[in-house]
Amino acid sequence: MPGPDYETTPAPTVVGWREWVRLDALGVPWIKAKIDTGARTSSLHAFDLREIEVDGQRWVRFDVHPWQATAEDSVTVELPVHDVRTVRSSSGHQETRYVVLVPMVLAGREVQAEVTLTGRDEMGFRMLVGREALVQGFLVDPAVSYAGGRPPRAVRRRNWGR
């Protein structure tokens, strides 16, 4: 079986262990995410998560709080349910979660990601980016933060609550 064609395969985009991500399709221009090679699927902290029906199909409605430790600039999102899965957290706890498809921009590249919706109130990051998203052309350098760039200072200060 032949290996990859290195002459036509684009070079991977380097990301650090944490990055700023854009979820433009959800109306979330910036959210800080942890890059997690230990997680298969990406996850997003969803507030007030509830299932709704749209044209006879299963959808979910939830709020995204893009800034850590605050509900300021909350965005209400409605998306079709892509799947429902049992996920095991890093602590070994199993939880059934909704899965939605979300286009996200990481380090200037847009990729489609399967994202589980969960309560991440106790976590330091509102989003985790997992392997299924990273395999789409990213290389993780764990010694680096924000290799993909940072939003303007005013945006970063909003995340700090200032």
Secondary structure, DSSP 8 states (H G I E B T S, - for coil): -----TTTS---EEE-SEEEEEEGGGTEEEEEEEE-TT-SSEEEE-EEEEEEEETTEEEEEEEE--STT--TT-EEEEEE--EEEEEE-TTS-EEEEEEEEEEEEETTEEEEEEEEEE--TTSS-SEEE-HHHHTTTEEE-TT-S-TT----HHHHHHHTT-
